[in-house]
Amino acid sequence: MAGGEIAVDSTFLVALLFATLAGLSTTVGSVIGVFYREPGPKYMAFTLGFSAGAMILVSFVELLQAGIESLGFIYGHLAFFLGMGLMLLIDISLPHTYILEEQHGKDSSNIKLRRASVLVALGIAIHNFPEGMATFAGTLKDIHVGLALAVAIAIHNIPEGIAVSVPVYASTGSRRKAFFWSFLSGVSEPVGALIAGLLLAPFLNGSVLGWMLSGVGGFMVFISLDELLPISHLYGEEHLSIVGVTAGMAVVALSLAIL
């Protein structure tokens, strides 16, 4: 029994570590945003497409399938669509936008820029929260699934870090503030994982984990289709979005096969 407890504790800690590393990859984006304040459209289109493809594949191949295995076909899909619906409610209640999207062909005053920087950081922090839950749930199912999710999330958190740091640095001229706000927006990811663990771990069984996995699969698909791909297309680089999606799916599929 003591050995089982150690295994559970170890998995819990690994899940928190994965969520933390994925969330704090926004700081990588902040460094890019501070030193390369105008990331190229090709970079943004491909990177956002890549992360969307990676998350979509993980959601359908791993998370939804695990939910179906635990709950059955009907309830597995019900949890998946409830996850999408919950993300829709969050999106409607707390709308957000990326400053890179706002500035496409526009000039903003310093006051608007400062206000936007706070809204962007808040919006991204809120949307990172369920991603932390996704990484946590995926790691509980299988450490390799958790790793694949963490990598996919980390990749798309880099552009989010750019989105936070660019307006902060542009409006304040402070690299330290840009880094701090980017860091703050990423911290919500391990917080989401910790809350999921503390609230759900005591009641965790096959059915609860199945609902979590299918639900966060819905989160991921919604984020990919509603946020990442539309923003990727905004950069106007023909076919780079779908090339990124294909590459993201291929890399994650290969990593799952290897791991």
Secondary structure, DSSP 8 states (H G I E B T S, - for coil): -HHHHHHHHHHHHHHHHHHHHHHTTHHHHHHHHHH-SS--HHHHHHHHHHHHHHHHHHIIIIIHHHHHHHH-HHHHHHHHHHHHHHHHHHHHHS----HHHHTTT----HHHHHHHHHHHHHHHHHHHHHHHHHHHHHHHH-HHHHHHHHHHHHHHHHHHHHHHHHHHHHHH--HHHHHHHHHHHHHHHHHHHHHHHHHHGGG--HHHHHHHHHHHHHHHHHHIIIIIHHHHHHT--TTHHHHHHHHHHHHHHHHHHH-
